[in-house]
Amino acid sequence: MAADTTVSVTGWGRTAPTVARLIRPRTYEEVAAAVRDCGARGGIPRGLGRAYGDAAQNAGGAVLDMTGLDRIHAIDAEGGTVLCDAGVSLHRLMEVLLPLGWFVPVTPGTRQVTVGGAIGADVHGKNHHVSGSFSRHVLALELLTADGQVRSVRPGTTLFDATAGGMGLTGVILTATVRLQPVETALMSVDTERAHDLDDLMARLAATDHRYRYSVAWIDLLARGAATGRAVLTRGDHAPLAALPDRCRARRRPLAFRTPRLPAAPAFVPEGLLSRTTVGLFNALWYRAAPRARTGGLQRLPGFFHPLDGVPHWNRIYGRGGFVQYQFAVGYGREEALRRIVHRISERRCPSFLAVLKRFGDADPGWLSFPVPGWTLALDIPANLPGLGAFLDELDEEVAAAGGRVYLAKDARLRPELLAAMYPRLDDFRALRAELDPRGVFVSDLSRRLAL
């Protein structure tokens, strides 16, 4: 029988906690039983809890912790595919697959994400302009729907397109078959350069991003005046074996997956630690410490993709009030809207030291998938910043007016009336849910708030 306790649940931003029954199934049969018995308030699957907002919460209902289903069933080391349970983390896949010369096709800013969560949020990474989001590399999945059926779902079907980015609301993903990326080493070949303002940064990205598989810019949102939007641009690709120096230690074990681990963030952090002053000093130091231009630097995978994973519980540094991760996208041709928003954030003096700008490639087929061809900016802001809610509401309206959208996997506060303008397939998603789950078995705090 699956373990069952009542707990307070939050997203990674540690805001808006709600109480739910936490069920920990260990078998597919226990998942089916939990879905049948989750009660009038329904249930929602949850992975490693890295959704920033309320997508994996369910006030008064059930939350299904899927991390107990974590088996890797089959690896095709010749063809480059893996079949695994939805509860397997990207970290675990890297541990197993890298020694075989394979890497996950897409990874977000943390490897502490389950495969099921990566599909449910249709996560993207630094390579979206080349590779798209995670679900583009899913060849098949098994989905337990509200009627108790386990359905084999493939790309190109309406159920797949509703599930990819569907935030767990079409059912529980049990397994997935994923196509992998071949690599020769566990190192990255990285080019780094500084951009002196937002226009300089956008021009560099637009002109040369096509040369790189991975691209991201850390942006200083506290800089003002002529320096508004100054940034450190980091781009690269998997280093081939030939790029490693002859006497390099990594040549002996080029595919070894080493993950640094620093002390955990303390459980209690003083409020106001991340003030405008402290974050402004950090941002200035970080910008000045970056090389003006450096090519071909070698960097280990964790440092390039997941630097914060080395600090357990890093989300505690924002204090008990938590933080809001705000991410939006606007299409190409809407650069003026992006400029206005960056200038507004800069003038508002939002103390954000984790702010990144990227370019998206072609849109993905998921009806609620976030990426659109264009620009995306993500930033973290302490949740207790005075007037933050009203300020972000204004930004939402500007994003929607520009034909853009906010990322549901990071959202905890979007007003529902803006959702349809941001996601044109919303009515299709709602209609399919009504047909597939007429009793509302799968539900979350996010789905109630936004009437998904």
C-alpha positions as CSV (number, residue, x, y, z in Angstrom):
1,M,0.0,0.0,0.0
2,A,1.3,3.5,-0.9
3,A,2.4,5.7,2.0
4,D,-0.1,8.4,2.8
5,T,0.5,11.5,5.0
6,T,-1.0,15.0,5.4
7,V,1.6,17.7,4.8
8,S,2.0,21.4,3.8
9,V,3.2,21.7,0.2
10,T,4.8,24.6,-1.7
11,G,6.6,25.1,-4.9
12,W,10.3,25.8,-5.1
13,G,9.6,29.5,-4.6
14,R,8.2,28.7,-1.1
15,T,5.1,30.9,-1.5
16,A,1.4,30.1,-0.9
17,P,1.7,26.8,0.9
18,T,-1.4,24.5,1.0
19,V,-2.2,21.3,2.8
20,A,-2.8,18.1,1.0
21,R,-2.6,14.3,1.4
22,L,0.8,13.3,0.1
23,I,0.7,9.7,-1.4
24,R,3.9,7.9,-2.3
25,P,3.1,5.1,-4.7
26,R,5.8,2.5,-5.5
27,T,4.2,0.6,-8.2
28,Y,1.9,1.3,-11.2
29,E,-0.9,-0.5,-9.4
30,E,-0.5,1.8,-6.4
31,V,-0.6,4.8,-8.7
32,A,-3.9,3.5,-10.2
33,A,-5.3,2.9,-6.7
34,A,-4.3,6.4,-5.5
35,V,-6.0,8.0,-8.6
36,R,-9.2,6.0,-7.8
37,D,-9.2,7.0,-4.2
38,C,-8.0,10.5,-4.2
39,G,-11.3,11.9,-3.2
40,A,-13.6,14.8,-4.1
41,R,-10.7,17.3,-4.3
42,G,-8.9,15.2,-6.8
43,G,-5.1,14.7,-7.2
44,I,-2.1,15.9,-9.0
45,P,1.2,14.1,-9.8
46,R,4.4,15.7,-8.4
47,G,8.1,15.0,-9.0
48,L,11.0,16.7,-7.2
49,G,9.1,19.9,-6.5
50,R,11.0,22.2,-8.8
51,A,7.9,23.9,-10.2
52,Y,8.3,27.4,-8.7
53,G,4.6,28.1,-8.2
54,D,1.5,26.1,-7.4
55,A,1.4,23.6,-10.3
56,A,2.1,20.6,-8.1
57,Q,0.0,21.6,-5.1
58,N,-3.6,20.6,-4.4
59,A,-5.3,22.3,-1.4
60,G,-7.4,19.8,0.5
61,G,-6.9,17.0,-2.1
62,A,-4.1,14.5,-2.9
63,V,-0.6,15.0,-4.3
64,L,1.0,11.9,-5.8
65,D,4.8,11.8,-5.2
66,M,6.0,10.0,-8.2
67,T,9.7,9.7,-7.3
68,G,9.3,6.2,-6.0
69,L,8.8,5.0,-9.6
70,D,12.4,5.5,-10.7
71,R,13.4,2.5,-12.8
72,I,15.4,2.7,-16.0
73,H,14.0,-0.1,-18.0
74,A,16.1,-0.2,-21.2
75,I,18.9,1.7,-22.9
76,D,19.6,1.4,-26.6
77,A,23.3,2.4,-26.5
78,E,23.6,2.1,-30.2
79,G,20.5,4.0,-31.3
80,G,20.5,6.5,-28.4
81,T,17.2,6.0,-26.6
82,V,16.2,5.3,-23.0
83,L,12.9,3.8,-21.6
84,C,12.4,4.8,-18.0
85,D,9.8,5.5,-15.3
86,A,8.5,9.0,-15.1
87,G,9.9,9.4,-11.6
88,V,13.5,9.0,-12.8
89,S,15.4,12.3,-12.4
90,L,17.5,13.9,-15.1
91,H,20.4,13.7,-12.6
92,R,20.1,9.9,-12.5
93,L,19.9,9.7,-16.3
94,M,23.1,11.7,-16.6
95,E,24.8,9.4,-14.1
96,V,23.9,6.3,-16.1
97,L,24.0,7.6,-19.6
98,L,27.1,9.8,-19.7
99,P,29.6,6.8,-19.3
100,L,27.9,5.4,-22.4
101,G,28.4,8.5,-24.4
102,W,24.9,10.0,-24.2
103,F,23.4,13.1,-22.7
104,V,19.8,14.2,-22.1
105,P,18.5,16.1,-25.1
106,V,17.2,19.1,-23.1
107,T,17.9,20.1,-19.5
108,P,16.5,23.2,-17.7
109,G,18.6,25.0,-15.1
110,T,18.4,22.1,-12.7
111,R,18.9,18.4,-13.2
112,Q,16.7,17.7,-10.1
113,V,13.7,17.3,-12.3
114,T,11.9,14.1,-13.1
115,V,11.2,12.9,-16.6
116,G,7.5,13.1,-15.9
117,G,7.9,16.7,-14.7
118,A,10.1,17.6,-17.7
119,I,7.2,16.4,-20.0
120,G,4.4,17.9,-17.9
121,A,6.1,21.3,-17.9
122,D,7.7,20.7,-21.4
123,V,10.9,22.2,-20.0
124,H,13.3,24.0,-22.2
125,G,17.0,24.7,-21.9
126,K,19.9,26.7,-23.3
127,N,19.5,24.9,-26.6
128,H,15.9,25.6,-27.5
129,H,16.9,27.6,-30.6
130,V,18.5,24.4,-31.9
131,S,16.7,21.4,-30.2
132,G,13.3,22.7,-29.0
133,S,11.8,21.6,-25.7
134,F,12.0,18.3,-23.9
135,S,8.8,16.8,-25.4
136,R,10.2,17.1,-28.9
137,H,12.5,14.3,-28.0
138,V,9.9,12.0,-26.4
139,L,9.1,9.1,-28.7
140,A,6.4,7.5,-26.7
141,L,4.8,7.7,-23.2
142,E,2.4,5.7,-21.1
143,L,-0.3,7.8,-19.5
144,L,-2.8,6.7,-16.7
145,T,-5.9,8.7,-17.4
146,A,-8.9,9.5,-15.1
147,D,-10.9,6.5,-16.3
148,G,-8.2,4.1,-15.0
149,Q,-6.8,3.2,-18.5
150,V,-3.1,3.2,-19.3
151,R,-2.8,4.7,-22.8
152,S,0.2,4.5,-25.1
153,V,0.6,8.0,-26.4
154,R,2.8,9.1,-29.3
155,P,3.8,12.4,-30.8
156,G,1.4,13.8,-33.4
157,T,-1.7,12.9,-31.4
158,T,-4.0,15.3,-29.6
159,L,-3.4,13.6,-26.2
160,F,0.3,13.9,-26.6
161,D,0.0,17.6,-27.5
162,A,-2.3,18.2,-24.5
163,T,0.1,16.3,-22.1
164,A,3.3,18.0,-23.2
165,G,3.1,21.2,-21.2
166,G,-0.2,20.2,-19.7
167,M,1.1,20.5,-16.1
168,G,-0.1,17.0,-15.1
169,L,-3.7,17.7,-15.8
170,T,-4.3,15.0,-18.5
171,G,-3.2,12.1,-16.3
172,V,-0.2,10.5,-14.6
173,I,2.8,9.8,-16.9
174,L,4.1,6.3,-16.0
175,T,6.9,5.8,-18.5
176,A,8.6,7.6,-21.3
177,T,10.9,6.7,-24.2
178,V,13.4,9.6,-24.9
179,R,15.8,10.2,-27.7
180,L,19.3,11.2,-26.5
181,Q,22.2,13.5,-27.5
182,P,25.5,11.8,-28.3
183,V,28.6,13.3,-26.6
184,E,32.3,12.4,-26.5
185,T,33.2,14.0,-23.1
186,A,31.6,15.3,-19.9
187,L,33.0,18.7,-20.7
188,M,31.7,21.8,-22.5
189,S,33.7,24.1,-24.8
190,V,32.5,27.5,-23.8
191,D,32.8,31.0,-25.3
192,T,32.2,34.0,-22.9
193,E,31.8,37.7,-23.6
194,R,30.4,40.8,-22.1
195,A,27.7,43.0,-23.6
196,H,27.6,46.6,-22.5
197,D,23.8,47.1,-22.7
198,L,20.6,45.4,-23.8
199,D,20.8,46.4,-27.5
200,D,24.4,45.2,-27.7
201,L,23.3,41.9,-26.1
202,M,20.4,41.3,-28.4
203,A,22.5,42.1,-31.5
204,R,25.2,39.6,-30.5
205,L,22.6,36.9,-29.8
206,A,20.7,37.5,-33.1
207,A,23.9,37.6,-35.2
208,T,25.8,34.6,-33.9
209,D,23.5,32.2,-31.9
210,H,23.3,29.9,-34.9
211,R,26.9,28.9,-34.3
212,Y,26.2,27.4,-30.9
213,R,24.1,24.5,-29.6
214,Y,23.7,26.2,-26.2
215,S,23.3,29.9,-25.4
216,V,22.3,32.0,-22.4
217,A,22.9,35.5,-21.1
218,W,23.0,36.5,-17.5
219,I,21.6,40.0,-17.4
220,D,22.1,42.7,-14.7
221,L,18.6,44.1,-14.1
222,L,19.8,46.6,-11.5
223,A,22.1,48.4,-14.0
224,R,20.6,51.7,-15.2
225,G,21.2,54.5,-17.7
226,A,23.6,53.6,-20.5
227,A,24.4,50.2,-18.8
228,T,20.7,49.1,-18.7
229,G,20.6,45.4,-19.6
230,R,24.4,44.8,-19.5
231,A,25.1,41.1,-19.6
232,V,27.5,38.2,-19.6
233,L,26.9,36.0,-22.6
234,T,27.9,32.3,-22.3
235,R,27.6,29.9,-25.3
236,G,29.1,26.6,-26.2
237,D,28.7,23.0,-27.2
238,H,29.8,19.6,-25.9
239,A,33.6,19.4,-26.1
240,P,34.9,16.7,-28.5
241,L,37.6,14.4,-27.2
242,A,40.1,16.1,-29.5
243,A,39.6,19.4,-27.7
244,L,41.0,18.1,-24.4
245,P,44.7,18.9,-23.9
246,D,47.0,15.8,-24.0
247,R,47.9,16.1,-20.3
248,C,44.4,17.0,-19.2
249,R,43.2,14.8,-16.3
250,A,39.8,14.4,-18.0
251,R,41.4,12.5,-20.9
252,R,41.8,9.5,-18.7
253,R,38.1,9.4,-17.9
254,P,36.5,11.8,-20.4
255,L,32.9,10.7,-19.7
256,A,33.1,10.8,-15.9
257,F,30.2,12.7,-14.3
258,R,31.5,14.7,-11.4
259,T,29.1,16.9,-9.4
260,P,30.5,19.4,-6.9
261,R,28.5,19.8,-3.7
262,L,28.8,22.9,-1.5
263,P,27.3,23.3,2.0
264,A,23.5,23.6,2.1
265,A,21.9,27.0,2.5
266,P,20.9,27.5,6.2
267,A,17.4,26.7,7.2
268,F,16.9,30.3,8.5
269,V,18.2,33.3,6.5
270,P,17.7,36.8,7.8
271,E,15.0,38.7,5.9
272,G,16.3,41.4,3.6
273,L,19.6,39.7,2.9
274,L,18.9,40.0,-0.8
275,S,18.3,43.8,-0.8
276,R,18.8,46.2,-3.7
277,T,22.2,47.1,-2.2
278,T,23.6,43.6,-1.7
279,V,22.3,42.3,-5.1
280,G,23.5,45.4,-6.8
281,L,27.0,44.8,-5.4
282,F,26.9,41.2,-6.4
283,N,25.7,42.0,-10.0
284,A,28.5,44.6,-10.5
285,L,31.2,42.2,-9.2
286,W,29.9,39.4,-11.4
287,Y,29.8,41.5,-14.5
288,R,33.3,42.9,-14.0
289,A,34.8,39.5,-13.1
290,A,33.6,38.0,-16.4
291,P,36.1,38.1,-19.3
292,R,35.5,40.7,-22.0
293,A,35.9,37.9,-24.5
294,R,37.2,34.3,-24.1
295,T,36.8,31.4,-26.5
296,G,37.2,27.6,-26.0
297,G,37.2,27.5,-22.2
298,L,36.6,24.0,-20.9
299,Q,33.9,23.6,-18.2
300,R,32.3,20.6,-16.6
301,L,28.6,19.9,-17.4
302,P,27.3,20.7,-13.9
303,G,29.0,24.1,-13.8
304,F,27.7,25.0,-17.3
305,F,24.1,23.7,-17.0
306,H,23.3,23.5,-13.2
307,P,25.5,25.8,-11.1
308,L,22.9,26.2,-8.4
309,D,22.4,22.4,-7.9
310,G,25.7,22.4,-6.1
311,V,24.1,24.3,-3.2
312,P,21.4,22.2,-1.6
313,H,18.2,24.1,-0.7
314,W,19.5,27.3,-2.4
315,N,15.9,28.6,-2.4
316,R,16.2,29.3,1.3
317,I,18.5,32.3,0.7
318,Y,15.4,34.4,0.0
319,G,14.2,33.9,3.6
320,R,10.9,32.6,4.9
321,G,8.9,34.9,2.5
322,G,10.2,33.0,-0.5
323,F,10.5,34.4,-4.0
324,V,8.7,34.7,-7.3
325,Q,10.3,33.4,-10.4
326,Y,8.9,35.4,-13.3
327,Q,9.5,34.3,-16.9
328,F,7.8,35.6,-20.0
329,A,8.4,35.3,-23.7
330,V,7.7,37.7,-26.6
331,G,8.0,36.9,-30.3
332,Y,10.5,38.2,-32.8
333,G,9.4,41.6,-34.0
334,R,8.3,42.5,-30.5
335,E,11.8,43.6,-29.3
336,E,10.5,47.0,-28.3
337,A,8.2,45.4,-25.7
338,L,11.1,43.5,-24.3
339,R,13.1,46.7,-24.1
340,R,10.3,48.5,-22.2
341,I,9.9,45.7,-19.7
342,V,13.7,45.5,-19.0
343,H,13.8,49.3,-18.5
344,R,10.7,49.1,-16.2
345,I,12.3,46.3,-14.1
346,S,15.6,48.3,-14.0
347,E,13.8,51.5,-12.9
348,R,11.8,49.6,-10.3
349,R,15.1,48.4,-8.9
350,C,13.9,44.8,-8.5
351,P,16.8,43.0,-6.6
352,S,17.3,40.0,-9.0
353,F,20.7,38.3,-9.3
354,L,19.3,35.2,-11.2
355,A,18.1,36.8,-14.4
356,V,18.7,35.3,-17.8
357,L,17.8,36.1,-21.4
358,K,17.6,33.5,-24.2
359,R,16.3,33.1,-27.7
360,F,13.7,30.5,-28.5
361,G,13.5,28.6,-31.8
362,D,10.4,27.1,-33.4
363,A,7.3,26.6,-31.2
364,D,6.7,23.1,-29.8
365,P,3.4,21.3,-30.5
366,G,2.2,21.2,-26.9
367,W,-1.0,23.2,-26.6
368,L,0.2,24.8,-23.3
369,S,4.0,24.6,-24.1
370,F,5.6,27.9,-23.2
371,P,8.2,28.6,-25.9
372,V,7.4,30.7,-28.9
373,P,9.9,31.9,-31.5
374,G,11.4,34.9,-29.9
375,W,12.9,36.1,-26.7
376,T,12.5,34.9,-23.1
377,L,13.5,36.6,-19.9
378,A,13.5,34.9,-16.5
379,L,14.2,36.6,-13.2
380,D,13.8,35.9,-9.5
381,I,12.4,38.5,-7.1
382,P,11.9,38.3,-3.3
383,A,8.2,37.8,-2.7
384,N,8.0,40.4,0.0
385,L,9.2,43.3,-2.2
386,P,6.6,46.0,-1.6
387,G,4.1,46.5,-4.5
388,L,5.4,43.4,-6.3
389,G,2.0,41.9,-7.1
390,A,0.7,45.1,-8.8
391,F,3.9,45.6,-10.7
392,L,3.9,42.0,-12.1
393,D,0.3,42.4,-13.0
394,E,1.3,45.4,-15.2
395,L,4.1,43.4,-16.8
396,D,1.6,40.6,-17.5
397,E,-0.6,43.0,-19.4
398,E,2.3,44.3,-21.4
399,V,3.4,40.8,-22.3
400,A,-0.1,39.8,-23.3
401,A,-0.6,43.0,-25.4
402,A,2.6,42.0,-27.2
403,G,1.3,38.6,-28.0
404,G,3.6,37.0,-25.4
405,R,3.0,34.6,-22.5
406,V,4.2,33.7,-19.1
407,Y,5.6,30.3,-18.1
408,L,3.0,28.2,-16.2
409,A,5.6,26.0,-14.5
410,K,7.0,29.1,-12.8
411,D,3.7,31.0,-12.2
412,A,2.0,31.5,-8.9
413,R,-0.1,34.6,-9.5
414,L,-1.2,35.2,-13.1
415,R,-4.8,36.5,-13.4
416,P,-7.0,34.0,-15.3
417,E,-8.5,36.6,-17.7
418,L,-5.1,37.0,-19.4
419,L,-4.5,33.3,-20.0
420,A,-6.5,32.9,-23.2
421,A,-4.6,35.8,-24.9
422,M,-1.3,34.1,-24.0
423,Y,-2.2,30.5,-25.0
424,P,-4.4,30.3,-28.1
425,R,-5.0,26.5,-27.7
426,L,-6.5,27.0,-24.2
427,D,-10.0,26.2,-25.3
428,D,-8.9,23.0,-27.0
429,F,-7.1,22.0,-23.8
430,R,-10.1,22.6,-21.7
431,A,-12.4,20.7,-24.1
432,L,-10.1,17.7,-24.1
433,R,-9.9,17.7,-20.3
434,A,-13.6,17.9,-20.0
435,E,-14.0,14.9,-22.3
436,L,-11.1,12.9,-20.8
437,D,-11.7,13.7,-17.1
438,P,-15.4,14.8,-16.6
439,R,-15.3,14.2,-12.9
440,G,-12.2,16.5,-12.4
441,V,-10.0,13.7,-11.0
442,F,-6.8,15.6,-11.9
443,V,-6.7,19.1,-10.4
444,S,-4.1,21.4,-8.8
445,D,-4.0,24.8,-7.2
446,L,-2.8,26.1,-10.5
447,S,-5.7,24.6,-12.5
448,R,-8.3,26.0,-10.0
449,R,-6.7,29.5,-10.0
450,L,-6.6,29.7,-13.8
451,A,-9.6,27.5,-14.6
452,L,-7.6,25.1,-16.7
